[in-house]
Amino acid sequence: MTSFKDEILDEAKHDAKELTETARTKVSLTTSHMQAEAIEALAPFRDVGRNFENAIYKSAKDQPAATIAVFATMGFILGALWKA
């Protein structure tokens, strides 16, 4: 015959396991939801990046000297900012 203390201890262990499993499930669901939200939020930035990439390629093809001048200017500005 088990003592009352052992029964309480077993019940507490069981409740702790259930709480742990519930928390693990909720964390997993929340993480999955946050990941899906992040992917959805980053989609417009990917589109902008692709558009910018296409614009650079088109500019380099159509006006290579102007493209080099723009990037040289950007490099100069970044270098000046880096030094400051």
N, C-alpha and C positions, 0 to 999 in steps of 0.2 A: 504494500500500500504506500502510495506516494504521499509525501507530506504536503500540507497547504503551501508551504514555502516553495517547494519544488514546482507545484502547479503554477504559482504566480510567476516564478522565474521562467518556466517554459512559455507561458502566455506572453510575457514581456519580450522574450526572444522572438517569438512568432510575430508579434506586432512590430518589432524593430525590423525584421526581415521584410515584412509587407511595406513598411514606410520606405525602406531603402529601395525596394523594387519600384514603388510608385514614384519616388524622386528620380530614380534613374530613367524611367520611362518619360517623365515630364521633361527632364533635361535633354534627352535625346530628341523629343518632338520639338522642343524650343530651338535646339541647335539646327535641326533640319529646316525649320521655318525661317530662322534667321539667315541661313545659307541661301535659301530660295529668294528671300527678299533682297539680299546683297547682290545676287546674280541679276535679278530684275532691275535693281537700281543702277548697276554698272553698264547695262545695255546701251543707254544713250551715250556714255563716254566712249564705248567701243566704236559706235557709229561716228562720233566726232573724230576719233583717232583715224579711222579708215578714210574719212573725207579729207582730213589734213594730209594723210599720206598720199592720197590720190592727187591733191593739189600740188604737193611738192614734186611728185613725179612729172606732172603736166608742166609745171613751171620749169623744171630742169630740162625737159625736152624742148619746150617752146622758146625759153629765154635763159639759156645756161649762164650767161654772164651776170644777169640780174639776180639769179638764184644764188650764185656764188657771192655776190656783193652783199646780199641780205644776210646770208649765213656768216660772212666775215664780220659784218657789223654786229650781229648778235654775239659772236664770239668775243669781239672787242668789249662789248658792254658787259658780258658775263665776267670777263677777265678783270675789268675795272671794279666791278662789284666784289669779286672774290678777293682782290687785293685790299680793298677798303674794309 
